[in-house]
Amino acid sequence: MSDPDPVVVLITFPVDNDVKEFAANLVSEGIVACVTILSEVESFYRWAGQVERTKERQLLVKTTADKVNHLRNRVTELHPYDVPEFLVLSVLEGDERYLAWIKDAIADEGS
């Protein structure tokens, strides 16, 4: 089996829901190594033909490419939005020790 590539997944989450529980579930289930919860942001977007404005939290989720489908399924199950943001960004390079930690953190929890 090839070494799984690290990825970063962007997910937004409404400020009036329990983002800490959401993040803790993903980490404790071994799907992700880390979820960074950024301060409140304001998003403007088009939904159902209207321009909407919502206060959200931006999540930076560190995982590996082989966990993306599992993560997508859990986000669909746990997230309060009908269509949550789920953008997967490739990691071109990084500190080798940090990238190894991402892989090891997921392997430790997922076994």
Gaussian input, Z-matrix of N, CA and C with variables (Angstrom, degrees):
# hf/3-21g

backbone

0 1
 N
 C     1     B1
 C     2     B2     1     A1
 N     3     B3     2     A2     1     D1
 C     4     B4     3     A3     2     D2
 C     5     B5     4     A4     3     D3
 N     6     B6     5     A5     4     D4
 C     7     B7     6     A6     5     D5
 C     8     B8     7     A7     6     D6
 N     9     B9     8     A8     7     D7
 C    10    B10     9     A9     8     D8
 C    11    B11    10    A10     9     D9
 N    12    B12    11    A11    10    D10
 C    13    B13    12    A12    11    D11
 C    14    B14    13    A13    12    D12
 N    15    B15    14    A14    13    D13
 C    16    B16    15    A15    14    D14
 C    17    B17    16    A16    15    D15
 N    18    B18    17    A17    16    D16
 C    19    B19    18    A18    17    D17
 C    20    B20    19    A19    18    D18
 N    21    B21    20    A20    19    D19
 C    22    B22    21    A21    20    D20
 C    23    B23    22    A22    21    D21
 N    24    B24    23    A23    22    D22
 C    25    B25    24    A24    23    D23
 C    26    B26    25    A25    24    D24
 N    27    B27    26    A26    25    D25
 C    28    B28    27    A27    26    D26
 C    29    B29    28    A28    27    D27
 N    30    B30    29    A29    28    D28
 C    31    B31    30    A30    29    D29
 C    32    B32    31    A31    30    D30
 N    33    B33    32    A32    31    D31
 C    34    B34    33    A33    32    D32
 C    35    B35    34    A34    33    D33
 N    36    B36    35    A35    34    D34
 C    37    B37    36    A36    35    D35
 C    38    B38    37    A37    36    D36
 N    39    B39    38    A38    37    D37
 C    40    B40    39    A39    38    D38
 C    41    B41    40    A40    39    D39
 N    42    B42    41    A41    40    D40
 C    43    B43    42    A42    41    D41
 C    44    B44    43    A43    42    D42
 N    45    B45    44    A44    43    D43
 C    46    B46    45    A45    44    D44
 C    47    B47    46    A46    45    D45
 N    48    B48    47    A47    46    D46
 C    49    B49    48    A48    47    D47
 C    50    B50    49    A49    48    D48
 N    51    B51    50    A50    49    D49
 C    52    B52    51    A51    50    D50
 C    53    B53    52    A52    51    D51
 N    54    B54    53    A53    52    D52
 C    55    B55    54    A54    53    D53
 C    56    B56    55    A55    54    D54
 N    57    B57    56    A56    55    D55
 C    58    B58    57    A57    56    D56
 C    59    B59    58    A58    57    D57
 N    60    B60    59    A59    58    D58
 C    61    B61    60    A60    59    D59
 C    62    B62    61    A61    60    D60
 N    63    B63    62    A62    61    D61
 C    64    B64    63    A63    62    D62
 C    65    B65    64    A64    63    D63
 N    66    B66    65    A65    64    D64
 C    67    B67    66    A66    65    D65
 C    68    B68    67    A67    66    D66
 N    69    B69    68    A68    67    D67
 C    70    B70    69    A69    68    D68
 C    71    B71    70    A70    69    D69
 N    72    B72    71    A71    70    D70
 C    73    B73    72    A72    71    D71
 C    74    B74    73    A73    72    D72
 N    75    B75    74    A74    73    D73
 C    76    B76    75    A75    74    D74
 C    77    B77    76    A76    75    D75
 N    78    B78    77    A77    76    D76
 C    79    B79    78    A78    77    D77
 C    80    B80    79    A79    78    D78
 N    81    B81    80    A80    79    D79
 C    82    B82    81    A81    80    D80
 C    83    B83    82    A82    81    D81
 N    84    B84    83    A83    82    D82
 C    85    B85    84    A84    83    D83
 C    86    B86    85    A85    84    D84
 N    87    B87    86    A86    85    D85
 C    88    B88    87    A87    86    D86
 C    89    B89    88    A88    87    D87
 N    90    B90    89    A89    88    D88
 C    91    B91    90    A90    89    D89
 C    92    B92    91    A91    90    D90
 N    93    B93    92    A92    91    D91
 C    94    B94    93    A93    92    D92
 C    95    B95    94    A94    93    D93
 N    96    B96    95    A95    94    D94
 C    97    B97    96    A96    95    D95
 C    98    B98    97    A97    96    D96
 N    99    B99    98    A98    97    D97
 C   100   B100    99    A99    98    D98
 C   101   B101   100   A100    99    D99
 N   102   B102   101   A101   100   D100
 C   103   B103   102   A102   101   D101
 C   104   B104   103   A103   102   D102
 N   105   B105   104   A104   103   D103
 C   106   B106   105   A105   104   D104
 C   107   B107   106   A106   105   D105
 N   108   B108   107   A107   106   D106
 C   109   B109   108   A108   107   D107
 C   110   B110   109   A109   108   D108
 N   111   B111   110   A110   109   D109
 C   112   B112   111   A111   110   D110
 C   113   B113   112   A112   111   D111
 N   114   B114   113   A113   112   D112
 C   115   B115   114   A114   113   D113
 C   116   B116   115   A115   114   D114
 N   117   B117   116   A116   115   D115
 C   118   B118   117   A117   116   D116
 C   119   B119   118   A118   117   D117
 N   120   B120   119   A119   118   D118
 C   121   B121   120   A120   119   D119
 C   122   B122   121   A121   120   D120
 N   123   B123   122   A122   121   D121
 C   124   B124   123   A123   122   D122
 C   125   B125   124   A124   123   D123
 N   126   B126   125   A125   124   D124
 C   127   B127   126   A126   125   D125
 C   128   B128   127   A127   126   D126
 N   129   B129   128   A128   127   D127
 C   130   B130   129   A129   128   D128
 C   131   B131   130   A130   129   D129
 N   132   B132   131   A131   130   D130
 C   133   B133   132   A132   131   D131
 C   134   B134   133   A133   132   D132
 N   135   B135   134   A134   133   D133
 C   136   B136   135   A135   134   D134
 C   137   B137   136   A136   135   D135
 N   138   B138   137   A137   136   D136
 C   139   B139   138   A138   137   D137
 C   140   B140   139   A139   138   D138
 N   141   B141   140   A140   139   D139
 C   142   B142   141   A141   140   D140
 C   143   B143   142   A142   141   D141
 N   144   B144   143   A143   142   D142
 C   145   B145   144   A144   143   D143
 C   146   B146   145   A145   144   D144
 N   147   B147   146   A146   145   D145
 C   148   B148   147   A147   146   D146
 C   149   B149   148   A148   147   D147
 N   150   B150   149   A149   148   D148
 C   151   B151   150   A150   149   D149
 C   152   B152   151   A151   150   D150
 N   153   B153   152   A152   151   D151
 C   154   B154   153   A153   152   D152
 C   155   B155   154   A154   153   D153
 N   156   B156   155   A155   154   D154
 C   157   B157   156   A156   155   D155
 C   158   B158   157   A157   156   D156
 N   159   B159   158   A158   157   D157
 C   160   B160   159   A159   158   D158
 C   161   B161   160   A160   159   D159
 N   162   B162   161   A161   160   D160
 C   163   B163   162   A162   161   D161
 C   164   B164   163   A163   162   D162
 N   165   B165   164   A164   163   D163
 C   166   B166   165   A165   164   D164
 C   167   B167   166   A166   165   D165
 N   168   B168   167   A167   166   D166
 C   169   B169   168   A168   167   D167
 C   170   B170   169   A169   168   D168
 N   171   B171   170   A170   169   D169
 C   172   B172   171   A171   170   D170
 C   173   B173   172   A172   171   D171
 N   174   B174   173   A173   172   D172
 C   175   B175   174   A174   173   D173
 C   176   B176   175   A175   174   D174
 N   177   B177   176   A176   175   D175
 C   178   B178   177   A177   176   D176
 C   179   B179   178   A178   177   D177
 N   180   B180   179   A179   178   D178
 C   181   B181   180   A180   179   D179
 C   182   B182   181   A181   180   D180
 N   183   B183   182   A182   181   D181
 C   184   B184   183   A183   182   D182
 C   185   B185   184   A184   183   D183
 N   186   B186   185   A185   184   D184
 C   187   B187   186   A186   185   D185
 C   188   B188   187   A187   186   D186
 N   189   B189   188   A188   187   D187
 C   190   B190   189   A189   188   D188
 C   191   B191   190   A190   189   D189
 N   192   B192   191   A191   190   D190
 C   193   B193   192   A192   191   D191
 C   194   B194   193   A193   192   D192
 N   195   B195   194   A194   193   D193
 C   196   B196   195   A195   194   D194
 C   197   B197   196   A196   195   D195
 N   198   B198   197   A197   196   D196
 C   199   B199   198   A198   197   D197
 C   200   B200   199   A199   198   D198
 N   201   B201   200   A200   199   D199
 C   202   B202   201   A201   200   D200
 C   203   B203   202   A202   201   D201
 N   204   B204   203   A203   202   D202
 C   205   B205   204   A204   203   D203
 C   206   B206   205   A205   204   D204
 N   207   B207   206   A206   205   D205
 C   208   B208   207   A207   206   D206
 C   209   B209   208   A208   207   D207
 N   210   B210   209   A209   208   D208
 C   211   B211   210   A210   209   D209
 C   212   B212   211   A211   210   D210
 N   213   B213   212   A212   211   D211
 C   214   B214   213   A213   212   D212
 C   215   B215   214   A214   213   D213
 N   216   B216   215   A215   214   D214
 C   217   B217   216   A216   215   D215
 C   218   B218   217   A217   216   D216
 N   219   B219   218   A218   217   D217
 C   220   B220   219   A219   218   D218
 C   221   B221   220   A220   219   D219
 N   222   B222   221   A221   220   D220
 C   223   B223   222   A222   221   D221
 C   224   B224   223   A223   222   D222
 N   225   B225   224   A224   223   D223
 C   226   B226   225   A225   224   D224
 C   227   B227   226   A226   225   D225
 N   228   B228   227   A227   226   D226
 C   229   B229   228   A228   227   D227
 C   230   B230   229   A229   228   D228
 N   231   B231   230   A230   229   D229
 C   232   B232   231   A231   230   D230
 C   233   B233   232   A232   231   D231
 N   234   B234   233   A233   232   D232
 C   235   B235   234   A234   233   D233
 C   236   B236   235   A235   234   D234
 N   237   B237   236   A236   235   D235
 C   238   B238   237   A237   236   D236
 C   239   B239   238   A238   237   D237
 N   240   B240   239   A239   238   D238
 C   241   B241   240   A240   239   D239
 C   242   B242   241   A241   240   D240
 N   243   B243   242   A242   241   D241
 C   244   B244   243   A243   242   D242
 C   245   B245   244   A244   243   D243
 N   246   B246   245   A245   244   D244
 C   247   B247   246   A246   245   D245
 C   248   B248   247   A247   246   D246
 N   249   B249   248   A248   247   D247
 C   250   B250   249   A249   248   D248
 C   251   B251   250   A250   249   D249
 N   252   B252   251   A251   250   D250
 C   253   B253   252   A252   251   D251
 C   254   B254   253   A253   252   D252
 N   255   B255   254   A254   253   D253
 C   256   B256   255   A255   254   D254
 C   257   B257   256   A256   255   D255
 N   258   B258   257   A257   256   D256
 C   259   B259   258   A258   257   D257
 C   260   B260   259   A259   258   D258
 N   261   B261   260   A260   259   D259
 C   262   B262   261   A261   260   D260
 C   263   B263   262   A262   261   D261
 N   264   B264   263   A263   262   D262
 C   265   B265   264   A264   263   D263
 C   266   B266   265   A265   264   D264
 N   267   B267   266   A266   265   D265
 C   268   B268   267   A267   266   D266
 C   269   B269   268   A268   267   D267
 N   270   B270   269   A269   268   D268
 C   271   B271   270   A270   269   D269
 C   272   B272   271   A271   270   D270
 N   273   B273   272   A272   271   D271
 C   274   B274   273   A273   272   D272
 C   275   B275   274   A274   273   D273
 N   276   B276   275   A275   274   D274
 C   277   B277   276   A276   275   D275
 C   278   B278   277   A277   276   D276
 N   279   B279   278   A278   277   D277
 C   280   B280   279   A279   278   D278
 C   281   B281   280   A280   279   D279
 N   282   B282   281   A281   280   D280
 C   283   B283   282   A282   281   D281
 C   284   B284   283   A283   282   D282
 N   285   B285   284   A284   283   D283
 C   286   B286   285   A285   284   D284
 C   287   B287   286   A286   285   D285
 N   288   B288   287   A287   286   D286
 C   289   B289   288   A288   287   D287
 C   290   B290   289   A289   288   D288
 N   291   B291   290   A290   289   D289
 C   292   B292   291   A291   290   D290
 C   293   B293   292   A292   291   D291
 N   294   B294   293   A293   292   D292
 C   295   B295   294   A294   293   D293
 C   296   B296   295   A295   294   D294
 N   297   B297   296   A296   295   D295
 C   298   B298   297   A297   296   D296
 C   299   B299   298   A298   297   D297
 N   300   B300   299   A299   298   D298
 C   301   B301   300   A300   299   D299
 C   302   B302   301   A301   300   D300
 N   303   B303   302   A302   301   D301
 C   304   B304   303   A303   302   D302
 C   305   B305   304   A304   303   D303
 N   306   B306   305   A305   304   D304
 C   307   B307   306   A306   305   D305
 C   308   B308   307   A307   306   D306
 N   309   B309   308   A308   307   D307
 C   310   B310   309   A309   308   D308
 C   311   B311   310   A310   309   D309
 N   312   B312   311   A311   310   D310
 C   313   B313   312   A312   311   D311
 C   314   B314   313   A313   312   D312
 N   315   B315   314   A314   313   D313
 C   316   B316   315   A315   314   D314
 C   317   B317   316   A316   315   D315
 N   318   B318   317   A317   316   D316
 C   319   B319   318   A318   317   D317
 C   320   B320   319   A319   318   D318
 N   321   B321   320   A320   319   D319
 C   322   B322   321   A321   320   D320
 C   323   B323   322   A322   321   D321
 N   324   B324   323   A323   322   D322
 C   325   B325   324   A324   323   D323
 C   326   B326   325   A325   324   D324
 N   327   B327   326   A326   325   D325
 C   328   B328   327   A327   326   D326
 C   329   B329   328   A328   327   D327
 N   330   B330   329   A329   328   D328
 C   331   B331   330   A330   329   D329
 C   332   B332   331   A331   330   D330

   B1=1.4462
   B2=1.5238
   B3=1.3241
   B4=1.4642
   B5=1.5239
   B6=1.3049
   B7=1.4602
   B8=1.5271
   B9=1.3432
   B10=1.4672
   B11=1.5254
   B12=1.3275
   B13=1.4593
   B14=1.5254
   B15=1.3331
   B16=1.4624
   B17=1.5279
   B18=1.3250
   B19=1.4543
   B20=1.5249
   B21=1.3293
   B22=1.4601
   B23=1.5193
   B24=1.3265
   B25=1.4592
   B26=1.5239
   B27=1.3348
   B28=1.4575
   B29=1.5221
   B30=1.3227
   B31=1.4640
   B32=1.5221
   B33=1.3284
   B34=1.4653
   B35=1.5181
   B36=1.3390
   B37=1.4668
   B38=1.5195
   B39=1.3290
   B40=1.4664
   B41=1.5256
   B42=1.3338
   B43=1.4648
   B44=1.5224
   B45=1.3168
   B46=1.4637
   B47=1.5278
   B48=1.3372
   B49=1.4592
   B50=1.5158
   B51=1.3306
   B52=1.4618
   B53=1.5319
   B54=1.3063
   B55=1.4580
   B56=1.5270
   B57=1.3338
   B58=1.4720
   B59=1.5227
   B60=1.3024
   B61=1.4683
   B62=1.5310
   B63=1.3235
   B64=1.4628
   B65=1.5295
   B66=1.3329
   B67=1.4681
   B68=1.5257
   B69=1.3271
   B70=1.4624
   B71=1.5265
   B72=1.3222
   B73=1.4665
   B74=1.5210
   B75=1.3236
   B76=1.4648
   B77=1.5226
   B78=1.3329
   B79=1.4677
   B80=1.5299
   B81=1.3290
   B82=1.4684
   B83=1.5279
   B84=1.3304
   B85=1.4643
   B86=1.5309
   B87=1.3332
   B88=1.4587
   B89=1.5107
   B90=1.3344
   B91=1.4650
   B92=1.5213
   B93=1.3279
   B94=1.4600
   B95=1.5202
   B96=1.3172
   B97=1.4626
   B98=1.5218
   B99=1.3487
   B100=1.4614
   B101=1.5221
   B102=1.3394
   B103=1.4614
   B104=1.5196
   B105=1.3146
   B106=1.4553
   B107=1.5230
   B108=1.3405
   B109=1.4619
   B110=1.5233
   B111=1.3210
   B112=1.4548
   B113=1.5248
   B114=1.3088
   B115=1.4641
   B116=1.5183
   B117=1.3065
   B118=1.4580
   B119=1.5256
   B120=1.3250
   B121=1.4597
   B122=1.5209
   B123=1.3115
   B124=1.4557
   B125=1.5146
   B126=1.3225
   B127=1.4614
   B128=1.5182
   B129=1.3214
   B130=1.4591
   B131=1.5200
   B132=1.3235
   B133=1.4564
   B134=1.5272
   B135=1.3178
   B136=1.4538
   B137=1.5278
   B138=1.3412
   B139=1.4593
   B140=1.5235
   B141=1.3165
   B142=1.4675
   B143=1.5313
   B144=1.3295
   B145=1.4511
   B146=1.5139
   B147=1.3157
   B148=1.4672
   B149=1.5271
   B150=1.3137
   B151=1.4605
   B152=1.5200
   B153=1.3242
   B154=1.4598
   B155=1.5230
   B156=1.3147
   B157=1.4707
   B158=1.5259
   B159=1.3364
   B160=1.4622
   B161=1.5223
   B162=1.3254
   B163=1.4656
   B164=1.5221
   B165=1.3372
   B166=1.4539
   B167=1.5225
   B168=1.3292
   B169=1.4615
   B170=1.5140
   B171=1.3206
   B172=1.4626
   B173=1.5230
   B174=1.3203
   B175=1.4618
   B176=1.5233
   B177=1.3271
   B178=1.4624
   B179=1.5220
   B180=1.3110
   B181=1.4624
   B182=1.5204
   B183=1.3291
   B184=1.4629
   B185=1.5284
   B186=1.3395
   B187=1.4526
   B188=1.5222
   B189=1.3345
   B190=1.4571
   B191=1.5337
   B192=1.3201
   B193=1.4638
   B194=1.5303
   B195=1.3281
   B196=1.4630
   B197=1.5243
   B198=1.3257
   B199=1.4664
   B200=1.5304
   B201=1.3322
   B202=1.4655
   B203=1.5280
   B204=1.3162
   B205=1.4671
   B206=1.5205
   B207=1.3203
   B208=1.4669
   B209=1.5320
   B210=1.3231
   B211=1.4634
   B212=1.5263
   B213=1.3153
   B214=1.4701
   B215=1.5346
   B216=1.3269
   B217=1.4647
   B218=1.5279
   B219=1.3192
   B220=1.4737
   B221=1.5206
   B222=1.3220
   B223=1.4645
   B224=1.5231
   B225=1.3169
   B226=1.4633
   B227=1.5310
   B228=1.3266
   B229=1.4664
   B230=1.5274
   B231=1.3359
   B232=1.4626
   B233=1.5262
   B234=1.3197
   B235=1.4652
   B236=1.5260
   B237=1.3389
   B238=1.4691
   B239=1.5273
   B240=1.3298
   B241=1.4595
   B242=1.5304
   B243=1.3273
   B244=1.4682
   B245=1.5246
   B246=1.3416
   B247=1.4628
   B248=1.5263
   B249=1.3413
   B250=1.4694
   B251=1.5329
   B252=1.3369
   B253=1.4586
   B254=1.5235
   B255=1.3227
   B256=1.4634
   B257=1.5131
   B258=1.3356
   B259=1.4598
   B260=1.5212
   B261=1.3096
   B262=1.4613
   B263=1.5252
   B264=1.3311
   B265=1.4579
   B266=1.5254
   B267=1.3108
   B268=1.4614
   B269=1.5180
   B270=1.3089
   B271=1.4630
   B272=1.5263
   B273=1.3207
   B274=1.4576
   B275=1.5198
   B276=1.3283
   B277=1.4563
   B278=1.5133
   B279=1.3082
   B280=1.4577
   B281=1.5096
   B282=1.3088
   B283=1.4558
   B284=1.5325
   B285=1.3015
   B286=1.4667
   B287=1.5276
   B288=1.3313
   B289=1.4664
   B290=1.5191
   B291=1.3493
   B292=1.4630
   B293=1.5275
   B294=1.3251
   B295=1.4560
   B296=1.5287
   B297=1.3273
   B298=1.4661
   B299=1.5228
   B300=1.3331
   B301=1.4640
   B302=1.5286
   B303=1.3493
   B304=1.4737
   B305=1.5209
   B306=1.3163
   B307=1.4682
   B308=1.5251
   B309=1.3359
   B310=1.4634
   B311=1.5306
   B312=1.3301
   B313=1.4691
   B314=1.5190
   B315=1.3176
   B316=1.4661
   B317=1.5168
   B318=1.3342
   B319=1.4700
   B320=1.5210
   B321=1.3417
   B322=1.4624
   B323=1.5197
   B324=1.3310
   B325=1.4580
   B326=1.5208
   B327=1.3319
   B328=1.4470
   B329=1.5188
   B330=1.3298
   B331=1.4633
   B332=1.4912
   A1=108.99
   A2=116.84
   A3=120.37
   A4=110.54
   A5=114.59
   A6=122.18
   A7=108.99
   A8=119.08
   A9=119.85
   A10=112.27
   A11=115.40
   A12=121.43
   A13=110.72
   A14=117.98
   A15=120.70
   A16=110.40
   A17=116.08
   A18=123.00
   A19=108.49
   A20=115.33
   A21=122.24
   A22=106.44
   A23=116.03
   A24=121.12
   A25=108.04
   A26=116.19
   A27=121.80
   A28=108.80
   A29=115.28
   A30=122.29
   A31=106.83
   A32=117.57
   A33=119.76
   A34=108.16
   A35=115.08
   A36=121.21
   A37=108.17
   A38=118.35
   A39=119.95
   A40=111.53
   A41=116.12
   A42=120.24
   A43=112.74
   A44=117.98
   A45=119.92
   A46=113.42
   A47=118.21
   A48=122.84
   A49=109.42
   A50=116.64
   A51=121.87
   A52=111.55
   A53=115.70
   A54=121.52
   A55=111.24
   A56=117.65
   A57=119.74
   A58=110.82
   A59=117.97
   A60=120.62
   A61=110.35
   A62=116.21
   A63=121.64
   A64=110.10
   A65=116.84
   A66=121.88
   A67=111.20
   A68=116.91
   A69=120.94
   A70=111.49
   A71=117.30
   A72=120.19
   A73=111.27
   A74=117.23
   A75=120.47
   A76=111.49
   A77=116.32
   A78=120.13
   A79=110.16
   A80=117.77
   A81=120.41
   A82=112.21
   A83=117.38
   A84=121.01
   A85=112.40
   A86=117.63
   A87=121.17
   A88=114.40
   A89=116.57
   A90=120.38
   A91=110.35
   A92=116.57
   A93=122.13
   A94=109.51
   A95=116.30
   A96=121.05
   A97=111.10
   A98=116.08
   A99=120.12
   A100=109.92
   A101=115.19
   A102=121.49
   A103=106.96
   A104=117.09
   A105=122.03
   A106=107.66
   A107=116.01
   A108=122.10
   A109=107.59
   A110=115.61
   A111=120.42
   A112=110.52
   A113=115.42
   A114=121.57
   A115=110.40
   A116=114.89
   A117=120.97
   A118=111.57
   A119=115.11
   A120=122.37
   A121=107.71
   A122=115.84
   A123=120.31
   A124=107.93
   A125=116.08
   A126=121.76
   A127=110.40
   A128=114.97
   A129=122.30
   A130=106.14
   A131=117.26
   A132=120.24
   A133=110.12
   A134=115.44
   A135=121.01
   A136=108.12
   A137=116.48
   A138=121.60
   A139=108.21
   A140=116.68
   A141=122.91
   A142=111.29
   A143=115.93
   A144=120.92
   A145=115.76
   A146=117.60
   A147=122.19
   A148=109.93
   A149=116.43
   A150=120.40
   A151=107.33
   A152=115.35
   A153=122.50
   A154=109.85
   A155=114.92
   A156=122.86
   A157=106.63
   A158=116.18
   A159=120.77
   A160=110.22
   A161=115.71
   A162=120.68
   A163=107.76
   A164=114.36
   A165=121.03
   A166=110.09
   A167=114.85
   A168=122.49
   A169=106.50
   A170=117.35
   A171=121.74
   A172=107.87
   A173=116.71
   A174=121.99
   A175=108.85
   A176=115.16
   A177=122.93
   A178=105.82
   A179=116.29
   A180=121.80
   A181=108.99
   A182=116.24
   A183=121.14
   A184=109.06
   A185=115.56
   A186=121.47
   A187=108.19
   A188=116.75
   A189=121.37
   A190=109.23
   A191=115.10
   A192=121.18
   A193=112.20
   A194=116.76
   A195=119.22
   A196=113.28
   A197=118.43
   A198=122.44
   A199=112.84
   A200=118.18
   A201=120.91
   A202=112.43
   A203=118.60
   A204=119.69
   A205=111.81
   A206=117.11
   A207=121.08
   A208=110.13
   A209=116.43
   A210=121.25
   A211=110.60
   A212=117.46
   A213=121.14
   A214=110.53
   A215=116.74
   A216=120.31
   A217=111.70
   A218=117.33
   A219=120.75
   A220=111.23
   A221=117.42
   A222=120.14
   A223=109.35
   A224=117.45
   A225=121.15
   A226=110.75
   A227=117.47
   A228=121.80
   A229=112.53
   A230=117.86
   A231=121.75
   A232=114.96
   A233=117.27
   A234=121.04
   A235=111.10
   A236=118.29
   A237=120.13
   A238=115.05
   A239=119.21
   A240=121.04
   A241=110.63
   A242=116.23
   A243=121.39
   A244=110.40
   A245=116.03
   A246=121.96
   A247=108.25
   A248=117.07
   A249=118.73
   A250=111.92
   A251=114.76
   A252=118.93
   A253=108.11
   A254=116.40
   A255=122.17
   A256=106.84
   A257=115.69
   A258=122.00
   A259=109.12
   A260=116.39
   A261=122.18
   A262=108.42
   A263=115.98
   A264=122.38
   A265=109.38
   A266=116.53
   A267=120.73
   A268=109.87
   A269=115.60
   A270=121.83
   A271=106.52
   A272=115.83
   A273=119.89
   A274=111.83
   A275=115.75
   A276=120.56
   A277=109.23
   A278=115.53
   A279=121.56
   A280=108.91
   A281=115.83
   A282=120.74
   A283=108.17
   A284=116.84
   A285=121.54
   A286=112.21
   A287=117.30
   A288=119.97
   A289=110.96
   A290=116.75
   A291=120.85
   A292=111.09
   A293=117.22
   A294=120.78
   A295=110.99
   A296=116.75
   A297=120.69
   A298=110.68
   A299=117.16
   A300=120.86
   A301=110.73
   A302=117.98
   A303=120.51
   A304=109.47
   A305=116.59
   A306=120.98
   A307=111.39
   A308=116.75
   A309=120.80
   A310=111.90
   A311=117.40
   A312=120.96
   A313=110.91
   A314=116.47
   A315=120.26
   A316=110.60
   A317=117.35
   A318=120.90
   A319=111.16
   A320=117.21
   A321=121.05
   A322=111.54
   A323=116.69
   A324=121.17
   A325=112.04
   A326=116.11
   A327=119.38
   A328=114.54
   A329=118.01
   A330=118.28
   A331=113.06
   D1=138.08
   D2=-179.30
   D3=-77.71
   D4=158.17
   D5=179.39
   D6=-69.43
   D7=124.07
   D8=-177.70
   D9=-69.21
   D10=137.20
   D11=-179.82
   D12=-79.31
   D13=136.62
   D14=174.76
   D15=-68.91
   D16=146.18
   D17=175.13
   D18=-138.43
   D19=160.86
   D20=172.78
   D21=-116.78
   D22=131.17
   D23=178.92
   D24=-112.73
   D25=129.98
   D26=176.44
   D27=-95.82
   D28=129.22
   D29=177.61
   D30=-137.89
   D31=133.61
   D32=170.72
   D33=-100.08
   D34=155.36
   D35=-175.40
   D36=-144.49
   D37=137.14
   D38=-177.68
   D39=-64.85
   D40=143.70
   D41=-177.38
   D42=-68.69
   D43=-21.68
   D44=-177.20
   D45=-91.22
   D46=10.67
   D47=174.63
   D48=-114.71
   D49=165.54
   D50=-175.59
   D51=-81.62
   D52=86.37
   D53=-178.29
   D54=-67.51
   D55=-31.17
   D56=-179.10
   D57=-67.34
   D58=-40.27
   D59=177.48
   D60=-65.94
   D61=-42.39
   D62=177.51
   D63=-56.55
   D64=-50.09
   D65=-178.89
   D66=-64.38
   D67=-45.01
   D68=-178.81
   D69=-61.67
   D70=-38.36
   D71=177.62
   D72=-60.70
   D73=-45.24
   D74=-178.23
   D75=-63.49
   D76=-40.48
   D77=179.89
   D78=-71.09
   D79=-46.66
   D80=-176.08
   D81=-66.22
   D82=-27.58
   D83=177.77
   D84=-78.45
   D85=-6.08
   D86=177.67
   D87=77.73
   D88=15.93
   D89=179.71
   D90=-82.36
   D91=-31.04
   D92=-177.23
   D93=-132.71
   D94=156.68
   D95=176.70
   D96=-86.79
   D97=-33.74
   D98=-172.57
   D99=-158.99
   D100=143.37
   D101=170.22
   D102=-125.20
   D103=119.17
   D104=175.47
   D105=-98.62
   D106=124.70
   D107=-178.64
   D108=-102.62
   D109=114.32
   D110=179.98
   D111=-84.09
   D112=161.92
   D113=178.18
   D114=-58.63
   D115=166.16
   D116=-179.50
   D117=-55.48
   D118=135.32
   D119=175.87
   D120=-124.33
   D121=165.28
   D122=176.39
   D123=-118.18
   D124=125.25
   D125=-178.56
   D126=-108.80
   D127=136.08
   D128=172.65
   D129=-113.89
   D130=131.15
   D131=-176.49
   D132=-157.28
   D133=160.96
   D134=177.40
   D135=-94.90
   D136=127.70
   D137=178.67
   D138=-142.71
   D139=126.41
   D140=179.05
   D141=53.78
   D142=39.89
   D143=176.52
   D144=79.65
   D145=3.69
   D146=-179.03
   D147=-119.56
   D148=150.76
   D149=171.25
   D150=-86.09
   D151=121.94
   D152=-177.86
   D153=-108.64
   D154=159.68
   D155=178.44
   D156=-138.31
   D157=123.18
   D158=-174.45
   D159=-139.92
   D160=141.04
   D161=172.12
   D162=-87.96
   D163=129.60
   D164=-175.51
   D165=-139.33
   D166=172.68
   D167=168.67
   D168=-113.12
   D169=137.13
   D170=176.32
   D171=-93.78
   D172=130.29
   D173=177.98
   D174=-109.47
   D175=134.68
   D176=172.70
   D177=-108.80
   D178=111.02
   D179=-172.61
   D180=-108.35
   D181=123.12
   D182=179.75
   D183=-102.61
   D184=123.36
   D185=-179.84
   D186=-152.10
   D187=-163.98
   D188=177.43
   D189=-121.17
   D190=156.46
   D191=-174.69
   D192=-56.95
   D193=-34.00
   D194=-179.18
   D195=-71.82
   D196=-10.97
   D197=178.57
   D198=-100.35
   D199=-3.50
   D200=-172.87
   D201=-60.94
   D202=-45.13
   D203=-179.51
   D204=-64.19
   D205=-41.47
   D206=176.85
   D207=-62.36
   D208=-43.75
   D209=177.83
   D210=-61.82
   D211=-46.08
   D212=179.35
   D213=-57.26
   D214=-43.08
   D215=179.37
   D216=-63.47
   D217=-42.65
   D218=179.86
   D219=-68.54
   D220=-38.65
   D221=176.83
   D222=-62.11
   D223=-43.39
   D224=177.69
   D225=-58.87
   D226=-39.94
   D227=-179.11
   D228=-73.07
   D229=-39.58
   D230=-170.51
   D231=-96.31
   D232=-23.05
   D233=-171.74
   D234=-79.69
   D235=139.94
   D236=-179.40
   D237=-75.74
   D238=-17.01
   D239=-179.64
   D240=-79.64
   D241=148.52
   D242=172.79
   D243=-66.44
   D244=-38.66
   D245=-179.66
   D246=-131.41
   D247=83.98
   D248=-179.48
   D249=-73.07
   D250=151.15
   D251=171.81
   D252=-61.82
   D253=134.25
   D254=176.95
   D255=-152.19
   D256=91.16
   D257=-178.52
   D258=-116.70
   D259=124.35
   D260=-178.34
   D261=-100.13
   D262=122.72
   D263=-179.81
   D264=-111.39
   D265=129.98
   D266=176.56
   D267=-71.28
   D268=145.24
   D269=174.66
   D270=-100.30
   D271=113.51
   D272=-177.49
   D273=-76.24
   D274=-38.34
   D275=177.06
   D276=-165.24
   D277=167.55
   D278=179.04
   D279=-177.25
   D280=178.98
   D281=176.50
   D282=-60.79
   D283=123.40
   D284=-176.35
   D285=-57.75
   D286=-35.10
   D287=179.23
   D288=-66.30
   D289=-39.81
   D290=178.95
   D291=-68.83
   D292=-43.61
   D293=178.98
   D294=-62.80
   D295=-38.93
   D296=176.50
   D297=-65.37
   D298=-38.60
   D299=178.46
   D300=-61.76
   D301=-42.16
   D302=178.17
   D303=-56.60
   D304=-49.94
   D305=-178.59
   D306=-62.93
   D307=-43.47
   D308=-178.76
   D309=-67.74
   D310=-39.05
   D311=-178.90
   D312=-63.43
   D313=-38.45
   D314=178.38
   D315=-73.15
   D316=-42.02
   D317=179.73
   D318=-62.92
   D319=-40.22
   D320=-179.46
   D321=-62.75
   D322=-45.46
   D323=-177.06
   D324=-77.55
   D325=-32.36
   D326=-174.58
   D327=-82.56
   D328=-5.33
   D329=-177.18
   D330=-91.34

